């Protein structure tokens, strides 16, 4: 009968956990704001923009725009954005 190798064990370099407890899916740090923006976009009339106060953004306007762009490309939603010193404006692009 073949036995297990008797190779000496070395200390682990990283912590371990059960695979069943590993989070599945990616919830990026911009998910909350992007989800809120997309929810509002689903409720507005054509020709209307939403105004997102820049002061409420935890990250830079550019990073939020990038996250919004990734999310809308993924779900086929076409939006446009503009901004000034106070707000990020987002609206649905006509199809």
N, C-alpha and C positions, 0 to 999 in steps of 0.2 A: 504494500500500500504506500502510495506516495504521500508524504507529509507536506505541510506548508513550509515555505522557506524560513529559515531561522535568521534571516538577515536582520541586523539590529535596526530598530526603529529610530528615526531621527525626529526631532521636534517639528511640529507643523509650523509652516510659515504664515498661514492665514487661518481665520476662524472658519468653522464649518457649521452647517445647519441641515436640517432635513430638506430634501428636494421639494416635498409637498408644501413646505412653508415659504418657498421662494416666490416673490411676487411675480405675477405674469402680466405682460402688457406694459406699455410705457405710459406713465403719467408724468409728463414733463412739468417743469416749474411754471410754464405759461398756460397750462391746461385750464385753470379756473377762469382766467380772464378771457381766453379764446372761446371757451364754452359759453360764457355770458354774452360775448359779442355775437356769436353765431345764433344764440337763442333770440336776441333782440332783432337781428337781421331777418329771421324767419317771421317776425311779427310786424314789420314796418311795411308801409305802402310803397309802391314804386315811386321813385323820385324823391325819396326821403333818406336822409343820412342820420346815423347815430353819432353822438358826440361823447367820446370817452375822455374824461379828464386825465391829462397826463400826470397830475399829482397822485392819482390812484394807481398808477402803474408801478409795480415793484421793480420792474426791469426797464431798460431803455425802450423808447418808442420803436427803435429799429429792431430790437429783439422781439418785441410783441408783433410787429408787422411780419417778421420772418415766420414766427410761429403761426400766425393767422394765415399766411400764404401757404405753408405746408398743410395746414388743416383743410383749407378750402380746395386745394388741388386734390387732396385725398378723397374728398366727398363730392367733387364736381361742382362746387359752389363758386360762382364768379363774383368777386367783390373788387371794389376799388377803394383806395384810401387817400387822404390828404391830411395835412396837419398845420397847426400854427403854434404859437408859443404856449397855448393853454390846452388845446384839445387834439385828439386823434379822431378824424372823421372817417367813417366807414359806411359804404352803401353797396347795395346790390347792383351789379352790372346787368343791363338787359341782355337777354339771351338772343 
